[in-house]
Amino acid sequence: MKTIMSCLAVLAMAVFTSTTFAQDTAPATAPDSPTLTSVQVKFDTTTDNKNPDSLLDVYIKTNHGHEIAKSEGNRGVWDNNSTHTLTLEVEGVKTREQVRDGNVALAFHPHGADKWNFNYNVTLKFSDDSTIIKEFNDCQLTQHDASRTDAL
């Protein structure tokens, strides 16, 4: 009986330490997958400006809602027919696969009544010099509708 129990214990250790049961903590992408190096967002104000005391937060997120890059507290008047470019802070090392099905989230913090009409585009640059560029037109944020999310 003691021999059978010893054999079962050895067999159990072999099964639970095998690669079949081991958890892989590495990302599911190839090790040479391009990584995100920078994100820029260019806003073109159209027919209604952003007031100087209204703040704008910009987030790039994965499809699971994890932040990839951000720029918070952007203030200043953005006049009609003007262009403003923000360089976002990239958070950690993210691969193209982690970014691919993500989104852009804008959070508008108006001081009082403010309506801002704009177009914008997002440029994501990767370590292999490739880019993803997405463009969004006819956008509006107000004190009543102060956020939007657009797919990358």
N, C-alpha and C positions, 0 to 999 in steps of 0.2 A: 504494500500500500504506500509506503514511504517513497518508493521508487517511482510509482505512478504519479504521485503528487509533485515530485521534483521534476519529472518530465513535463507535466502540465504547466508548471511554473515557468520553465525554460521556453516552452512553446508560446505561452502568453506573452512573455517578454519579447520574443522574436516578432510576433505579430504586431504588437503595439509600438515597437520601435522601427518597424519596416517603413520604407518610403511610401507605401500605400496609405498609411495612416498619418504620416507626417504632414503638418500644415506648412504650406509655403507662405512666407511673409513677404516675399519679393513681389513687385508689381507684375501683373499679367502681361506686360508688354516686353518686347525684346530689349536687351540691355543697350542696344545702339539706337533706340527710338529717340527721335529729336525731342528736345525739351524746350519749354517756353522760356524765352529770354527777355521779352518786353511786350508791353501792351500800351497802345495809345488809342485814345478816343477823341475824335474831332467832332465838335458841335458847331453847326451852322444855324444861328438864330435866323428866323424868317420874319414873320409879320408882327410878333409881339415879344418884347425883350424879357430877359430875366432880371429882376430887380437886384440892386446891389446887396441887400440884406437877406436875400433868399439863398439858402445853401443847397448844394447838390452833392449827393453821394453816388459813386459809381462802383459796382461790383461785377466781377466776372466770376461765375460759379460753375461747378460741375453739375451734371444732371441730378446729382444727389443733394445739391444745395451747399456743398463745401466751397468756401472762398478760394479762388485761384489768384485774384489780383483785386486791388481796391484803390480808390482815391476818395477821401471823405472831407466834408466841410468846405467844398469849393464855393467861394462867395465872389461877389463883384457883379457889376452891371454887365450884362452881355447884350449889347445894343442890337436893334434890328439890323439884319444883313451883316452881322459880324461873325467871325470864326474864332473859336477857342479850342485849344488842344490840351488835353490832360494826359500825362504819363502816369500810369497806374503802378503801384508797388506790387511786384510779383511775390507771392507768398510760397516759399519752398520750391522744390523742384517738381515740375509738372510736365508730363509728356503730352504729345499731341493727342493720344488716345484718351487721356483724362480730360482734355479740353473739348474734344470733338462734339459731344452732345450737350454741351453746357449752355449757359445763357448769360445775358447782360441784364443786370437789375439796376434801375435808376430809382433813387429815393430823393424826392424834392421836399425841402423844408422851407416853405415860404414864410416870410414875416408879414402877416396880414394877407391881403388879397394880392395875388400875383398869378398871372397866366403867362406861360412861356411856350411859344411855338418854335419848333426846330426840326432839323434833320440831323442825323449823326451817323458816323461810321466807326467801326472798331477794327484795329489792325493788331493781330497777334503775330509776333515774330518768333521763330524757332531756331535752335542751335545749328540746323543744317541750312540756314538762310532762306527757308521757305516761309510763307506767310498765309494767314487766313484773314480775309477782309470781308466784313459784313456791313451792309448799308441799310439804314432804316429812315424812312421818309414820312413826312406829314405827322410828326409827333407833337403831343401837347401834354404839359403837366400844369396842374393848378392846385390851389389850396384844397379843392374838393376831390381831386383825382391826382394824388401826389406821388404815385409810383407806377412803374411799368416794368415788365420783364419781356425780353425779346430773345428768341432762340439764336444760338450761334450757327 
